[in-house]
């Protein structure tokens, strides 16, 4: 390893530690109610597919060609649908929006990546979060919640602007919300 590679490795490690420290500090500063809740209830695959399909339909009704991704509470993709004629980059952006909503949203008390980006943008170290793998601070990701617990998230990518993606993702979540609320209940 030459000096430039060593310097790059050191710089990346310092950035990683800085981001991790910032996230831990921010999480510790939040009230206990803002911490991540887990009951063990998971979003069934059928509901993940329904949410993704309905999000794509909502965008297609407005003439937007998008993709939709649903991730579970751990950020693992459970469902992905690529709308007709959506471009290849929409796959990654949809996943990253869902991943960001489910992994950072509960920490910062944000149900959408649009709200999260706004909150994080007001902090001096917030932009460093954008360097965390799979995190994207753009609107278009919406948490799928049962009460206050985030079970999963839906991300949409491809409409001309994150606000439009987020509107479609919200439509997808709304289509399954009543069934989500009933999960794990007699």
N, C-alpha and C positions, 0 to 999 in steps of 0.2 A: 504494500500500500504506500503510495507516494504521499507527499505532504498535502497536496490539494484534496486527495481523497480522505485523508485523515481529518482535515479541517471541515470538509463537508459532512462527514459522519458526526463529528463533535457538534457542529451547528445543528444538525437534525435532532440529535439527542437532547440538546439544550432546549430546542423548541418544543419537543415532545414533553419534557419535564415541565416546562412553563405552562403548556396547555393543560396538562393533567393537574397541576397545582391550582390553576385558575378554576377548573371545573370543580375540584374538590372543595376549594374555598367557597365558591358560589353555592354549592349544594349545602355546605355546613351552615351558611348564613341564612338559609331559608327556614321558615317554620317547619316543624315536624310534619304538618299536614301536607307539605309540598313534596315530601320525599316519595319515592317510588313505592307503590302498593302492589302486593302480589297475593292473590288468593289461590292460584293454581288453575284458574279457569282459562281455557284457551279458545281462540276463535276457530270454529270448525271450518274445514276447507271449503265446504259448500258456501258458507257466508263470505269467505274471502273471495271466491270466484264471483259471487253475486255483486259484491261491492265494486270489484274491478270492472265487471261488465256494465254496471249501471253508470259508473263514472265515465266510461268511454262513450256510452249512449248519450249522456248529457252533453259531452263535448261535441260529438258528431251532430247532434241536433242544432248546434250553433255553427257548424261547418269547420270544426277543428279536428285535426287528425292527431290522436294522442295514444300513449301507452299508459297502462296502470299497473302498479305493483303493490302487493299487500305483504307486509312483514309481520312476524309475531312479536311478542314482547321482548325477545332477545335480539331482534333485528334480522332474523333469518327469513328469507323470502319464502312465502307460502303459496303465492299465486302471482302470475304475471300474464297479462294479456296485451298484445300489441294490436292496436286498432288498424283497420284497413288503411293502407298508404301512409301510416305514420313513419317517420324517419328513424334511422337506426339509433341516433343519440338519445331518443326518448326512452329507451330501455334503461340506460344508466341514470338519467335524471329522475325518472319515476321511482326507481329503487332508492336512490340517495335521498329523495324527499321523504319517502316513507321511513327509511332508516333514521333520518334526522328527527322526524316527528316522534318516533317511538323511543329513541335513546336519549335525546336531550329535552324533548318537550316536558316530560314529567319533572325533570330536575328544575326547570325554569318556570314551571306552571303555565305552559303554553300548549293549547290544543291544536294549533296549526303552525306550520313552518313560517308562514307570513308573520304571525304574532311573535314567534321565536326570533326571527331575524330582526324584528323591530326592537325587542328587548335586548338582545345581544349587541345590536348596533349602537346602543347607548352606553356601552361599557368600553373602557379603553383597551381592554385585552380581548374583547369579543371577536374581532376579525381573526385572531389566531385559531379560533375553532374551525375556520374554513380549511385549515391545513390538516385536520384530523381525517384519516381515511374514511371515505363514504359519507362524510358530512357535507351538506350543501345548504347554505343559508339563503334559500329562495322559496317564495310561496309556492304551494302546490302539494304539501303533505298535511294530512289530517289524521289525528288520533282517533282510534276506534275504542271508545270507553264504555265500560259497564259501571255506572255510578261514577266514582272518582278514579277508578282503576283503569289504566291504559292496558288493553289486551293486545292491541295490534295497531297498525297504522296503514293508511292508503296514500300512495303518492301517485301523482299524475304529471306527465311531462309531454310537451308538444304544442300546447296552445300558445298563441302569441302573447305571452306574459304570464307570470306566476299567478296573478290574481284570477285569471281565467282557469288555469289548472286547478287552483284551490277551490273554486266554485264547483267544478266538476267532481273533484274528490269529495267535497262536502255532500254533493248529491248522492254519490255512491255510498257514503257512510249513512246518510239519512235513509236510504233504501233498506238497510239491514238493522237500524238502531233498535227497533222494537224487539226483534229476535235476539239481539245482543243483550239487552236488558234482562231477558228471560233466562239466559244461560246460567246453569248451575243452581237454578231455583226450582223447587218442586212445583 
